[in-house]
Amino acid sequence: MSRIKERFMLMRPILIPFILYIGSLAVTSSWIEANLTSSWILWVSLIPLIPSSWMAVMIVQLLKKLDELEQRIIYEAAAFSFMITFLMILSFTFLSVADVSLPHPTVIVLFMAVLMVVGKLWGNWKYK
């Protein structure tokens, strides 16, 4: 139980930017739907980048607080996830010549997240 509590304490700094990110997504998407002809639509659509950038900085700081082995496992999982996703997108790009469409970005993000979990589990098994 103490490990879960310790991890929760590490994750706390990410909660505020995450909540702001979700809130900004909701507000901007509803504003964009109501103002499709506005000249401000591009700038409003970029608003969620502010809390997401803050969240990315906090995640990097969180990773610095982990021990070296845990950092290595996460970095290897991220590299694994990134490379497989990159190769998948590249393959679909070449397949577009044969009228094969690229999957929806949400599917790509979910695929990348699943690969990150698989890479993390593989790293935990590898270094156990």
FENQUIQUI-V309495 format. One line per field, one symbol per residue. ss: DSSP state (@ for helix, = for strand, . for the rest). phi: phi as a letter, one per 40 degrees, with the letter a starting at -180 (. if undefined). psi: psi as a letter, one per 30 degrees, with the letter a starting at -180 (. if undefined). A space follows every 10 residues. Layout:
# FENQUIQUI-V309495
ss=???
phi=???
psi=???
This chain:
# FENQUIQUI-V309495
ss=.@@@@@@@@@ @@@@@@@@@@ @@@@@@@@@@ @@@@...... @@@@@..@@@ @@@@@@@@@@ @@@@@..@@@ @@@@@@@@@@ @@@@@@@@@@ @@@@@@@@.. ....@@@@@@ @@@@@@@@@@ @@@@@@..
phi=.ccccccccc cdcccccccc cccccccccc ccccbccccc ccccccdccc cccccccccc cccccccccc cccccccccd cccccdcccc ccccccccgc ccccdccccc cccccccccc ccccccbc
psi=eeeeeeeeee feffeeeeee eeeeeeeeee eeefhfgkfg eeeeffeffe feeeeeeeee eeefflleee eeeeeeeeee eeeeeeeeee eeeeffeghk lklkeeeeee eeeeeeeeee eeeeeeg.
